Amino acid sequence: MENMYPECLKCSNGVLVPLSDYGREGSSIRYKAWVCTNPECGFNIRIDNGEVSFGKVISQSAK
């Protein structure tokens, strides 16, 4: 089955792909963020401590 991701409504050139992370105690957090695949767009939606935010700059972690 092929994954179908939603089109980015900000740029219409990329799609939003899910990113996962790990919580403070090591538990997996699926779909913590959705990020546009168009590097020029940079749109993202994140969930941090139960709060939904969008538009924050997402950078690569040094970890």
C-alpha positions in Angstrom: 0.0 0.0 0.0 1.4 3.4 -1.0 1.5 6.2 1.5 -0.5 9.3 0.5 0.6 12.5 2.3 -1.4 15.8 2.2 -0.3 18.6 -0.1 1.2 21.6 1.6 -1.4 24.3 1.5 1.2 27.0 2.1 3.3 26.4 -1.1 1.3 23.7 -3.0 4.7 22.4 -4.3 5.5 20.0 -1.5 3.7 17.4 0.7 3.5 17.2 4.5 5.5 14.2 5.8 5.3 13.0 9.4 8.3 13.1 11.8 8.6 11.1 15.0 10.6 11.7 18.2 11.3 10.3 21.6 9.8 11.6 24.9 11.8 12.5 28.0 11.6 9.0 29.3 12.4 7.3 26.0 8.9 6.5 24.8 8.2 6.9 21.1 6.1 9.8 20.0 4.7 9.1 16.6 3.9 12.1 14.3 5.3 14.7 16.6 5.6 17.0 13.6 4.6 17.3 10.0 7.0 19.1 7.7 6.8 20.3 4.1 9.1 18.5 1.7 9.8 21.7 -0.2 13.0 23.1 1.4 12.1 26.6 0.2 8.7 26.5 2.0 9.7 25.2 5.5 6.1 25.0 6.7 5.7 22.7 9.8 3.2 21.7 12.5 4.5 20.5 15.8 3.1 19.1 19.1 5.1 20.1 22.2 3.8 19.2 25.7 0.3 18.9 24.3 0.4 22.4 22.6 0.1 22.6 18.8 2.3 25.2 17.1 3.2 25.9 13.5 5.8 27.9 11.6 8.7 27.5 14.0 12.1 26.9 12.4 13.0 23.2 12.4 16.7 22.5 12.3 18.7 19.3 12.3 19.6 18.1 15.8 23.3 17.7 16.9 22.3 14.5 18.8 
